[in-house]
Structure formats: C-alpha cells, structure tokens
Amino acid sequence: MTEPVSGEREHFLATTYEGFRQETRRNIFLAIAVFHYQNQPVNGYYFEFGCHKGRTMRLAWDAFHDLFDRVYVAFDSFEGLPPIAPHDQMPIWHEGALATPEPVFRNVVTRHGMPADRLVTIKGFYEQTLTPALVERLLPTKAVVVYVNCDLYDSAVPVLRFILPFLQRGMVLIMDNWFCFHGDPNRGGRRAFREFRERHPGVRFEEFFQTAEVKAFIVLEPGSR
C-alpha cells in the first residue's frame, strides 16, 4: 500500500492544496446562495455530516446568513474516523483521523460569528446517532442544504437513509469526496448514493454542478415516505 505523503510534500499540501479547497468550497456555497435566492422560498436546515476543523461550516455561514434564517446542524463523531472496513480503505484515511473535539468545533464556529443558538451539534458515530428519535426531534423542518463529507461508504449509507424525511423540492445535496477511489462508482459515497437512488426511485434529482472533489444535486421531487 502506498504510504501517505509526509514531510515537505505534506507542508505543500497544507499551504497550497487546502487553500485551493477552501476557495472552491466558498464558491460552491455562493453558487447555492444564488440558486436559492432566485428560487425563493426555500427554507430549512443546513445539515453537515463530517465537520473537521469547522472550515466548511464557517463557509456555509458566510454564504447564507445574510440571506436566510437557518439553523446549522453539525453531525460528527468529534473523535475522528471510525474503524475502516476493507472496502473503504485508502492511504490517506485511518481510524481516529480528522478529529476535532466538539467544544473546539463549537468555539471555532461561534467565534467566527455564528450565534450559539443557531448551531446544533449531534455527537457520535452515525449508526448510533442517526435514529428515528432524532428524526422526530428535528422534524417538521426540512433541509435546504445537505453537505455529506463523511468520506466512507459505511458512513454515507446511514447519512443518506437519515436525510430522506428531510428532503424537499429545491434542496441541494452535496456529495464530497466524489472522485475518491480513482472515481470508482462502486466505492465510497458514489456507491452509497447510487444505491440510495435505487432504493428510492420516487426521489428525483437534477445534476447541479461538480468540482474536482464534489458533486451537487438539486432535489426535484422528494418522493413519498
């Protein structure tokens, strides 16, 4: 197995690659803000699954808060990645990676300007936390943007199952890490999304845009549940 990058190359990625990723994600959220501004009214939650360092959450807040009165819900173990099954293994991921403790995450986001009462954190691994009881707690409000950045097939499956009751026409679903596993459609989030669509043929999506990392879809028809 190829070893992860280290040393000078790792420093290069931290200073250059991450800057590119942040600028790309900033543009993603601005594009969604324009789409929702043009297609009002669309109201509801911003859901984010996988919230390491709070970078994406802060970009979402920057893009949306002046236009929409939303509650931002962060779903994460806050303890890093779970044990990784063979079908999800990649050199860049390992158990416990990408860990930002919940108090640190909340502090980073609220110091950036998000009011504490607009931020909800759901701590734990998805198979344990994404329960029918949580669905009932968050309904009847729907989601308006869902950002799935949980890396693994085994994590994406319960996430997509969970969001089904929160779909509404005009909601934007963003699947991060779309081209991991060399773009193999039978692995990772791509496989989970394909299987979700096969299980729920009444849910209709329209392709919105893609970047080097993400694929975004608009919900045209949330289907019957």
C-alpha positions in Angstrom: 0.0 0.0 0.0 1.3 3.5 -0.9 2.4 5.5 2.1 0.7 8.8 2.9 2.5 12.0 1.9 4.8 13.4 4.6 7.5 16.0 5.2 7.9 18.8 2.6 5.1 17.4 0.4 2.7 17.4 3.4 3.6 21.0 4.1 2.9 21.9 0.5 -0.5 20.3 0.6 -1.3 22.1 3.9 -0.4 25.5 2.5 -1.4 25.2 -1.2 -3.9 22.4 -1.7 -6.0 23.4 1.4 -6.2 27.0 0.2 -7.5 25.8 -3.2 -10.1 23.5 -1.5 -11.3 26.4 0.7 -11.7 28.8 -2.2 -13.5 26.1 -4.2 -15.9 25.4 -1.3 -16.5 29.1 -0.9 -17.6 29.3 -4.5 -19.8 26.2 -4.0 -21.8 27.9 -1.2 -22.0 31.2 -3.1 -23.5 29.3 -6.1 -26.0 27.7 -3.8 -26.9 31.0 -2.3 -27.6 32.5 -5.7 -29.7 29.4 -6.7 -31.8 29.7 -3.6 -32.1 33.5 -3.9 -33.5 33.0 -7.4 -35.8 30.2 -6.3 -37.4 31.5 -3.1 -38.9 30.5 -0.9 -36.7 27.6 0.2 -36.3 27.4 3.9 -34.9 24.8 6.3 -31.8 23.4 8.0 -28.2 23.4 6.8 -27.0 19.8 7.6 -23.3 19.0 7.5 -22.0 15.4 8.0 -18.3 15.5 8.7 -17.2 18.8 10.3 -13.5 18.5 10.9 -12.0 21.9 12.0 -15.2 23.8 11.2 -13.9 25.1 7.9 -16.8 24.1 5.7 -19.4 25.2 8.4 -17.9 28.6 8.5 -18.0 29.0 4.7 -21.7 28.0 4.8 -22.4 30.6 7.4 -20.6 33.3 5.4 -22.6 32.5 2.3 -26.1 32.1 3.8 -26.6 34.1 7.0 -27.3 37.4 5.4 -30.0 35.9 3.1 -31.6 33.1 5.1 -32.6 32.5 8.7 -31.3 28.9 9.2 -30.3 26.5 11.9 -26.9 24.8 11.2 -26.7 21.2 12.3 -23.3 19.6 12.6 -23.2 15.8 12.6 -19.8 14.3 13.6 -18.2 11.8 16.0 -15.9 14.6 17.0 -13.5 11.7 17.7 -12.2 11.1 14.1 -13.0 8.4 11.6 -14.5 5.0 12.8 -12.7 1.7 12.2 -12.3 1.5 8.4 -13.6 -1.6 6.6 -11.5 -3.1 3.8 -13.8 -1.7 1.1 -13.3 1.8 2.4 -9.5 1.8 2.9 -7.4 4.5 1.3 -3.9 5.5 2.3 -5.0 9.0 3.5 -7.6 7.7 6.0 -7.2 5.8 9.2 -9.2 5.2 12.4 -9.2 8.3 14.6 -8.1 10.7 11.8 -9.9 14.0 11.2 -10.8 14.5 14.9 -11.9 17.9 16.2 -13.3 17.8 19.7 -16.9 19.1 19.9 -16.0 22.0 22.3 -13.2 23.1 19.9 -15.5 22.9 16.9 -18.2 24.9 18.6 -15.7 27.6 19.7 -14.2 27.9 16.3 -17.6 28.3 14.6 -19.2 30.7 17.2 -16.0 32.9 17.3 -16.4 33.2 13.5 -19.7 34.9 14.1 -22.4 32.1 14.2 -24.7 32.7 17.2 -24.7 29.7 19.5 -28.4 29.3 19.3 -28.2 28.8 15.5 -25.7 25.9 15.9 -26.8 22.3 16.8 -24.2 19.6 17.2 -25.0 15.9 17.1 -22.1 13.9 18.5 -21.4 10.3 17.8 -20.9 7.8 15.0 -23.8 7.8 12.6 -25.1 4.3 13.1 -25.7 5.1 16.8 -26.9 8.8 16.5 -29.0 8.9 13.3 -32.0 7.4 14.9 -35.8 7.7 14.3 -35.9 9.6 17.6 -33.5 12.3 16.2 -35.6 12.5 13.0 -38.7 13.2 15.2 -36.7 15.8 17.2 -35.7 17.7 14.0 -38.9 17.5 12.1 -41.1 19.0 10.8 -38.5 21.5 9.4 -36.9 20.2 6.2 -33.3 20.6 5.0 -32.4 23.2 2.4 -28.7 22.2 2.0 -27.1 18.9 3.0 -23.3 18.6 2.8 -22.1 15.0 3.0 -18.4 14.9 3.8 -18.1 11.7 5.7 -15.6 10.0 3.4 -16.6 6.4 3.8 -19.3 4.2 2.2 -20.1 2.8 5.6 -20.7 6.3 6.9 -22.6 7.6 3.8 -25.2 4.8 3.9 -26.8 5.8 7.3 -26.5 9.5 6.4 -28.5 9.2 3.2 -31.0 7.0 4.9 -31.4 9.6 7.7 -31.9 12.6 5.4 -34.8 11.0 3.4 -37.6 12.6 5.6 -35.9 16.0 5.3 -35.8 16.2 1.5 -37.8 18.9 -0.2 -38.1 20.4 -3.7 -35.1 22.7 -4.2 -32.9 21.2 -1.5 -29.2 20.9 -2.6 -27.3 17.7 -1.8 -23.5 18.0 -1.9 -21.5 14.8 -2.0 -17.9 15.4 -1.1 -15.0 13.0 -1.9 -17.0 12.1 -5.1 -13.8 11.2 -7.0 -12.0 9.2 -4.3 -11.1 5.6 -5.1 -10.0 6.9 -8.5 -13.6 7.8 -9.3 -14.8 4.2 -9.0 -18.6 4.4 -9.0 -18.8 1.2 -7.0 -17.0 2.5 -3.9 -17.4 5.2 -1.3 -20.1 7.9 -1.4 -20.8 7.3 -5.1 -21.8 3.7 -4.4 -23.9 4.8 -1.4 -25.7 7.5 -3.5 -26.4 5.1 -6.3 -27.8 2.5 -4.0 -29.9 5.2 -2.3 -31.4 6.2 -5.6 -32.1 2.6 -6.5 -34.0 2.1 -3.2 -36.0 5.3 -3.6 -36.9 5.7 -7.3 -39.5 8.2 -6.5 -36.9 10.7 -5.4 -35.8 12.7 -8.4 -32.5 14.6 -8.6 -31.1 17.0 -11.2 -27.4 17.4 -11.5 -26.3 20.9 -10.4 -22.5 21.1 -10.7 -19.3 19.3 -9.9 -15.7 20.3 -9.0 -12.5 18.3 -8.6 -13.9 17.0 -5.3 -17.7 17.3 -5.1 -20.9 16.5 -7.0 -24.0 18.5 -6.2 -27.6 17.7 -7.0 -30.9 19.5 -6.7 -33.9 17.7 -5.4 -36.7 17.9 -7.9 -39.1 15.5 -6.3 -38.7 14.3 -2.7 -40.9 11.2 -3.3 -43.3 9.7 -0.9 -42.4 8.3 2.5 
